[in-house]
Amino acid sequence: MTKQSPSNHGEGDPEAAERFNTAERKFVGSARGKKKIRDGTNVRPDEEPDLAEAEHLGQARAKSDEPTSGHSPKR
């Protein structure tokens, strides 16, 4: 007799999501994680123009709640 396959969870596996979330919280709370977070804000001078351009493009594409944008957000 064959094993029954696990139930279909649709878009994701809740057990895998919980394992990931637990590992992520553990890493963020660790000394190594805290160092990575602290060092993540350091930007080399040669990277600044690319980051500024990416931020500009992201803001241009972002949905806005401002009435002057002509975009009515779905609620």
ChimeraX attribute file (.defattr): number of C-alpha atoms within 10 A of each C-alpha:
attribute: neighborCount
match mode: 1-to-1
recipient: residues
	/A:1	3
	/A:2	4
	/A:3	5
	/A:4	6
	/A:5	6
	/A:6	6
	/A:7	7
	/A:8	8
	/A:9	9
	/A:10	6
	/A:11	6
	/A:12	9
	/A:13	11
	/A:14	10
	/A:15	10
	/A:16	10
	/A:17	11
	/A:18	11
	/A:19	10
	/A:20	12
	/A:21	12
	/A:22	11
	/A:23	12
	/A:24	13
	/A:25	11
	/A:26	11
	/A:27	14
	/A:28	14
	/A:29	11
	/A:30	12
	/A:31	10
	/A:32	11
	/A:33	15
	/A:34	13
	/A:35	11
	/A:36	13
	/A:37	12
	/A:38	10
	/A:39	10
	/A:40	9
	/A:41	8
	/A:42	8
	/A:43	10
	/A:44	7
	/A:45	7
	/A:46	8
	/A:47	9
	/A:48	11
	/A:49	10
	/A:50	10
	/A:51	12
	/A:52	11
	/A:53	11
	/A:54	12
	/A:55	12
	/A:56	12
	/A:57	11
	/A:58	11
	/A:59	11
	/A:60	10
	/A:61	9
	/A:62	9
	/A:63	12
	/A:64	14
	/A:65	12
	/A:66	10
	/A:67	9
	/A:68	8
	/A:69	9
	/A:70	9
	/A:71	11
	/A:72	12
	/A:73	10
	/A:74	5
	/A:75	3
